[in-house]
Amino acid sequence: MDDNKNEIRTFVFSQLPEQEKDKFMEFMINNNVEFVQDSDSNYIATICIRINNDQNNENKKSDEGNTLEKPEERDNTRTPPVSRNQILKDKNSDFSKSERLKVSPYSAKPSVNKAQKNYHKSSKSPSTPGYSKQTLPQSVEPTKQKRTPRRKVAENEMEYEAILSLSGKPAGIRPKRMNISSTIICMEDLYTARFIRDTSYFKAQLKKGNSEEISDKPFPNFIYEFYKKKHKANKKLVQQNIQDLICSIELHRRASQEADLFASFLSQKYDARDLVFFLYTRCLLEKEIGVKFSAFGKVNPIKVTDPRNVSLSMKTCKKIAQIFFEEDENELKNFLNAVQGKIDENYDQNGTKRIQCVAFLILLLDEFHISKNTNSSMHKSVGIMDNPFEDNEDEEKYDELVEEKYEDEYAPDPQFQPPPLPPDDSIPEDSKEESNILEKQPDPEIDELKAEILNHIQDNRISQLISYMLKTVVSRYEEPMEEEMMSMLESEIKEALFSKISDLINSLFNDSLEEWLELLMIHEPNETQLNYYEKCRDEILQTSQLGDQLTLDNIDDIAKMVLQTTELKQELAKLINTLVSQVQEGD
C-alpha cells in the first residue's frame, strides 16, 4: 500500500479526451505550472496532490443534497489513492466554463473548505525542475447572486423620503451601483450645478434690492429638478438617476466621508442654508489652494487632483477659519484645537501633518450648523456670509453651462457624461452632442509615458508571455510543431494581443471604465473587477506624477499589472488553444 502511495502516476495530453484537455490546460495556465524539456524533447511537469482523508470523510457526511459527490464514494470508509486522470474526471474538480458561470459574479471570495485552500507538500523539493506546488482546484457551491439590491433603497425610504416622494415609487427599476470615483463625479456635478444656480439667484436678488435673500430650496428638490430638466421630464429616467444616486451613496458612505456628507445633505440632516455655507467655504478653499473640484473626471485625470487626495496645512485652515471667527478669539482657538486633533490623528496613521479637505469642511460645517441656534459669534459674523457670491467669477461659466447641449439618452455612469444644468428653454428638440464633452486635450508628457509603457510591453513582456503559453499548448500534442510555424503563430498572436493591450492602456489614461469593460467583454462587472480597474488607473496616475524620478521598474509594474488582468489572460489562452488546434488538425 505504501508503494501505491508513492507511485508517480503519469498521463499524456494527447491521450486525454478533448474536454479534459481543455479543463486541464486552463488549470495549468491559471496556476503557472512550470514545464521543463527532457532529453527526448518532451515537455514535462510534476504536480503533487495529497488527499486529506479526515477532511474527505467530513465532506462526505455533510450536505446530503450535494450532487457534486458520488454516492459510491460516500459508502467507502477510506479514500484510495487517486490518479490525476481520475481527479480530472471527478465532478469535484470540474472547473469548466459552464461550472464557473454558476458562481455569482458578485462573489469576491467564494467559500471553500480548508482542504481546498492548502498547498500540499511533496517529497520532491520545490527547487526540482518542472515541479509546481499548485493543487488542482475544487469546484465550489453555487452562491446566491448579490444583485444590485432593490430592497436597499426601500430600507432607506424614510431617510430619503423627500426626494423619493418627488420622483415617485419606481416600478421595475433596478438601481445601478457606481464605483467610488463615478459617485464622487456625480456628487461634484450636483454641487457645482447648485452653486452656480445659487450664484445666479443671489445676483438676481441683488438687482431687485433684496441683498439678504439666499436660495432656500431644499437640496432634494433641486436634484429632482436637475434630473427632470436633464431628461426632459422623462419620469423613468429621472427615477433611474435618483435610484442610482441613492444606491451608490449608500454603498460608499461608510468608507467615504465625501459620500456620507452628501447623504447628509440629501437626507436634509443639514438644511439649505448649511449647504450654501458649505459650497461657499469650498469656493474659498478652491481659490486658496488652486484646486477645482468640479474638474475631476471631466478633463485628463492625470492632471486633475482627486478630491479625496486633497489635504490642508494648519496654516491654510487657520486662514479660512479666521474669516468666520474673527469676532471671538476663544471660539477660533477652540476650533483650531479641534482641527489640530484631526491633524494629529492623521499623523498617527500616515506621518503627514495635514488634514483631509473634506474633514476640515465637515468640522467647519458642524460649527456653523450649531451656531444657528446659539448666539455664537460665528453665525453673527457670517450673517449673509459677506455676500458669498458677489465676488466669484462663475457668471460666464454659468452661461456656458446652461447653453451646453447633451444627449438625452440615459448614461448609467456620470463619469462618462457629466450632466449639465440647462435652463427651461435651452434644449432644442433634436439636440445631440456633436463632440465628446469629456474630450481630452493632448499632453506631450502623458503621450510620452503611454508610449514608453507600450514600447516596454512590446519589447520585453509580450513575446515572453506568448512564447511560454504557446509552447505549453503545443506540448499537449504528440507531433511537435515546426519552428517556422511556431514563429508564424507567435507573430499573429502578438499582433492581436498588442492591439488589445494598446486599447486597454488608452482606456486607463482616458479614465474610461466603460471602454475597459467593453474591451474585456465584461457585461456585469463585479466588485473585484471594478477594484482592479481602479488599481490599474491609480497606478498610472501615481506613475505620471513621478516626473524625473520615473524608472524602468515603474514602467514594468504597469506592464505586469495590465498583462495580469484575468480576462485578458483567459482570452489569450483561448486564442492560442484555437490556433494551435487548427494547425495541428490541419484545418
N, C-alpha and C positions, 0 to 999 in steps of 0.2 A: 504493500500500500504506500510505503514511503517512496518507493521508486516511481510510482504513478504520480505522486505529488510533485516530484522534482523533474518529471519528464518535460522537456521543452517541445511543445506541440507547434507544428508549422503548417502553414497553408500558403497557397499561391493565388494571387489575384485572379489570374486568368481562369482558374478552375471554379471560381465562385459564381453563383447566379448573378445576373446583371443588377438586380435590385439591391443585393447585398454589397456588390461592388460600390455602388453609389453611396450607400449609407456609410460604409467603412471609409471610403475616400473622403467624405465630408468630415468625418470624425478626425482623421489624421491631419487634415488641413487646419481645422479649427484648433487642434491641440498641439500643432507644431511638432508632430512626430518626426524624429530625425532618422534619415536613411544613410547607409554607407555602402559603398560599392565593394563587392568581394572580388576574388581572383577570376571568377567566371563572368565578370561584368554585370552581375545581377545586383539590384538594389535591395538591401536587407534592413529591416528594423525589428528590434526586440521590444515587446511590450509585456510587462509583468502585471499579473492580476492575482489577487488573493481573495478568496471568498470568505467572508466572516460568517461562520456557521451560526453563532449565537444570534447575531443580528438577523440572519436569514430566517431562522426559526421564528423570531418575533414577528417578522414581516408576514410570515405565513398565517399566524394566528389573528393578525389584525385585519379589519375591514373585510367582512365576508363577501361583500359585493364587488371586490376588486377583481375585475376581469383581466387585469394585466398579469395575474399569477395563474399558472397552470394548475388544474386540480390534482394531477398526478404528483406534482411537486409538494403539495400540502400533505400528502399521505406519507411521504418519506420522513424518517426521523433524522436522517443525516444527508447533508448535501454532498454528492460525489464531486470529484474534480471535474471542472467544466472546461472544455476546449474553447478556443477562440471562435471556431466555426459555430459551436453550439450557442455561445453568447450572442453572436450576431443574429442567430435565428430566433433567439428568445425574445418575446414581446417586451420584456423589461428593458431591453437595450435598443428598442426601436426609436430612432431619433430622425425618422424620415420627415419630409416637409409636411405631410398630412397630419402626423402626430404633433409636430411643433405648433401647428396652427390652432390646436386645441387649447394651448396655454394662452391665458389672457395677455393681449399685447400691452396691457397697462400694469402687469405684474412685474415690478422691478426685480424681485428676488423670489422665484417660485420655491416653495418649501420642499426640501429633500432631507432624508434622514442622514445621520452622521456617517453611516457606512458609505453612502453615496458621495459624501464630501471628501473622504480621506484619500490621500495619495498613498498607495500601498508600497511597502518596501519589498525589495527583492534581494536574492543572494548575489545578484550582479551589482557591481559598483556603478553609480551614476556616471562615472567617467568612462565606462566601457563604450567604445564606438557603436553607434546605432541604437543606444539604449534610450528609451523615453520613459519617464516615470509617471506619465499621464495614464489614467484608467479609462476604460470605456464608460461613457455616460449612461446613466439610467434615466428612463423616462419619468416624468413627474405627473402627478394627478392634475387633470384639468382644473383650473381655478376659475372662480366666478369672475366675470369681467367687471372691471371697475369703470364703467362707462361714465361719461360726464354726468354728474348726479343732478337729476331734475329735482329731487327732494331737497337738495342743498339749498336751493333758492327758497323752497317752501319753508324750510326751517328758519329762514331769515326774513320772512314776510313781515313780521312785526317790526323788525329793526329798520327795514327799508320800505315801510308802509307808504311813506309819502310819494316816492317815485313809482312804486308798483300800482298805487291807486290811480295814477295819471295814465300809465301805459296800459292798464287793464291786465287781467289774468291771462297769460298766454296759453293757447291750446295747441298741443303738438309741437312745441318748440323745445329743442334740446340746447342748453347753453353750451358754448364753446369755450374751453379753457385756454387762455393766452399764457405764454411764458412771462416771466417777470419783466423782461425788457419791453415786450409788447404792451404789457399792462401799464408800465411807467410812461411809455409814449402816449398811450390813450389818456392817462391822467394829465399829462403835460398839455395835451391838446385842449382838454376841457378847462384847465386852469388858465391857459393863455386866452382862450375864447372868452371866458368870464371876465378876465382882467381887461381885455380890450372893450368888451361891452360896457363894463363899469366906467371905463375911461370916457367912452362916448356919452354915457348917461350923465356923468358928472359935469362934463363940459357943456352939455345941453342945459343943465340946471343952472350953471353959472351965467349963461347968456340970458336966462329968464330972471336972474337975480336971486335964485334960491341957492345961496352959497353953501348951506349946510345940508343939502339933500344928497344922500348917498343911497345907491340902489339897495333895497332890502328884499329883493326877490330871492326866495329860498333856493338853495343850490339844486335840490331835486327837480324843482320846476324848470330851472334853467337848462339842466341836462336833457330833460324831456323835450323842451322846445328846440334845443340844439339838434337832437337826432330827428325830430319831426321835420325841421327845415331841411336837414341834410337829405332825407329820403322822401321829400315832397309829400309828407303826411302818409306814407305807406305804413300802415299800422303794424304789419307783420315784421317789417324790417326794423322799425323803431323798437318793438318788443324784443327782437333778437339782439340788437345792440345793448339794450339795457340789461337783459338777462346775461349776456356775455360779460358785461362790465361787473355786475354783482358777483357772478360766479368766480371771475378771475381775482377780484379784490379779496373775496373770502378765502380763496386758495392760497394767497400770498401774504395775508395781513399778519400772520404770526411771525413770519420770518423777515418781513419788510416794514420798517417804520413808515416809509412813504405810503404803502398800501393801507396801513392801519390808520394813518392820519386822513387819507382820502375817504376811507369808510366812515370816519367820524363826521366829516362834512356831509357826506351823502345821507347818513342817518340822522343828521341835524343835532348831534351832540354839541357841535359848535354852530352858532346861528350865522345869518348872512353878514352881520357886522364883523363877527370873528373872521369870516372868510375874506372880507375886504381888507382887514388888518393884516392877515396872513399874506395875501397877494401883494399888498403894498410893501411889507417888510422884505418879501422875496425880491421885489423890484429893486429895493435899496441894496440888497446883498449882491444882486447881479451886477449892478453898476460898480460896487466896491471891489469885487473880486474878478470882474471881467469875464463872467460865465453867463451864457444864455441857455437856461434850462430847456426852453421850448425848442431849441435847435436839435436836441438829442433825437436821433432816428430819422431826421429829415435831410441831413447832409452827410457827407462822408463820415462814418462812425469813428474812423481813425483820428479825425481832427476835432471831434466833439466830446467833451467830458460827460461821462455818465453821471447823472445827478447823485447816484448812490456813492460815488467816489469823491464828492466834493467835501472838503473839511476846512475848518476855520481856525485861525490862531486866536489866542486870547486878546490880542491887540484889536483884531477885526471885530470880535464880539463886543468888546468894550465900546468901540466907536459907534456901533449900531445901537447898543443899549442906551448910551448917553442921550440919544435923540428922544427917548421916551421917559427916562428917569432923571432928567436934568433938574427937576424941582426938588428932588429928595435924594440926598446922598446916601442915606441909610438904605433905602429901597434898592438903589443902584448897587450898593455894596452886597446886600443880601442876594440879589440876582446874580451878580458876578461870582459869588461864592458857590451858587448852585451850578453855574457853568464850569467853574474850576473843578467841582466834584465830578462832573461828567468827563472832563479832560483827564483827570487822574484815573478814572475808571478805564477810559480808553487807553491810557498809557500802560496800565497793567496788562492789557490784552495784546497790544502790538508795539509798545515802546514809542508811540508818537504823541507828542504833547499838543494835540489838536482835538477838536470836537466835530463830529459829523454835522453838516449843514442842517439836515432835517432835525437833528436832536436839538440844536440851538433854536430853530424856529418853533419847535414844539414848546420848549421852555418859555420863550417869549410870548407865544400864543396863550399858554395857560395863565401867565401873569395878566395879560390883557383880559382874558375871559373872566377871571376872578375880580379884576379891578372894576368891572362894570357894575357890580353890586356893592361896592365899597366906596369909600372916599379916597381911594388911592390916588396919589399924585400922578401915577402913570396915566390913568384914564383922563384925568383933568388936562394933563399936558398933551395928550393925544387929541382930545377934542374931536375935530373933524380930520385929525391926522395931518394938520397943516396943508390942507388941500393936496392930498396924496397924488392926485392925477394931473394937476395943472402943469407940472414941470416935466412930465415924461414925454417922450417923443414918439409915442406909438400911433399918433393920428394917421400919419401916412401909411404905416404898416396896416392899420385897420382898414383903410380904404383899399389897399392892395388885397387884403384877405377877403373882404366881402365881395370883391369883384372876381375872385378866383373861381374857375369852374371846376367841377368834379364829376366823376362818373356816379350815377345813381344806383349802380349795382352794389349789392352788399359785399363788403370785404370783411371777412371774419377777423382778420388781424390788422388793427390800425397801424401796425408798424409799416405796412406796405402802402397804405393810402390814408394819411392823416386827414381827419375830417375838418374842412374849413367851416367858417361861420358866415353864410351868405345872408343878405337881407331878404325881405319878403319878395321883392320883385326883381331880384338879380339873376334868377336862373332861367335861361331860355328853355323852351320845351325840349329841344333836341341837343341839349348841351352834352358834349363829350370832350373829355380832356385829350388834347392832341399830343401832348408830350407827358412823360412821366414826371409827376410833381416831386418825385424823390431823385431826379436825375443828379448824378454826382458830377462835380466839377473835376477835370483831370488834375492829378497831382503827381509831379515827376518823382518825388521821393517814394510815394506809395507804389507807383508803377515799377520803380526800380526794385523795391522789396519783393513785389509779386514776381517779377522776372527772375530774381535770384532764387526764390523758392522753387519755381517751376524748373529752372535750369538744374538745380541741385537734385530734384526728383528724377529728372530725365537722365542725368549723367551718373548718378550714384545709387539710386534706390530702385527704380522701376525695373531695370534689367535684372538685377539680383533677385528680386521677388519673382518675376515671371520665370526666370531660369529654374529656380528651385521648385516652383509649383509644376512647371511643365515636365521636369524630369520625374517628379513624384507620380504624376498621372501616367506618363509613358511606361513607368516601371511595372504597371499592372498588366501589361500585355507581354505575351511570350516573345513575340518578334520585336527586336529593337528597332527604333526609328532612325533613319539615316540622318546624319549631321546636317546635311543640306536642307532636309525637310524640317528638322528641328529649328534651324536658323530662320527659315521662312515663316514658320508658325510664330516664333518668338517676335519677329518683326511685326507681323499682323496684329498680334495681341497687344504689343507695346503701343502701337498707333492708336488702337481703340481705347486702351486704358488711359493713356496720357490725355486724350481728348476729354474723357470723363473727369479726370483729376483736375485738368485746367478749368473746367466749368465749375467744379466744386470749390476750387480756390477763389475763383471770381465771386461766387455766391457768398463766401465768407468775408471778402473785402467789401462787398456791397451790403453786408449785413442782411441778406435776403434769405430768411428761413424758408420761405415759400419755394424758392428756386432750389435750395439744398434738398428739401424733402422730395421735390419733383424729380430731381436727378437720381435720387436713390430709390425712387418708386415707393415712397412711404406715404400711404394714404391716410392712416390714422396713427399719428405718432404717439408713442407712449412717453412717459416722463424721462426714462433713461435716454431715449433718442434725442429729446429736446435738450436735456442737460449736456449731452455730448456735443451737440451743435454749439451751445453757448461756451463750452470749454474750448473748442477749436477757435471760435471767434475771439474769445478773450485772450487766447494765446497769441493770436495775430495782433491784437490791439496792443498788448504789452510789448511784443517784439518791435512793433513800429515806433515805439517811444524810446527805444534804446539809443538811437542815433549813432554816434561814433563808437559806442560800446557793443554794437552788434557783432556777433561772432558766427562762425560756421556752425557751432553747436546749436545756436538759436534757430538757424535755418533748418538744421537737421531735425530738431524737435518738432517743428511744424510739419515737416515732410512725413515723419513717422506717425504723427497723430492722424493725419489725413489718410495715410495708407492703411492704418489700423481700424478704419471705420468698418464696422461689422458688415453692413450691407454691401459695401464695395468689395470686400474680400469674398463674400458669398457669390456676388455677380461674376467676379473674376474666376472663381473655381468652376462655376457652371460653364463659362465661356471656354476655358481650357479643356474641360472634360468633353464638351461637344465637338470642338475642333479636332482633338486627338482621336476621338471615336470615329469621326468621319474619315480621317486619313487612314487609320488602321483597318477600317472595314471597307475601304475603297469606295466610299460614297463620293 
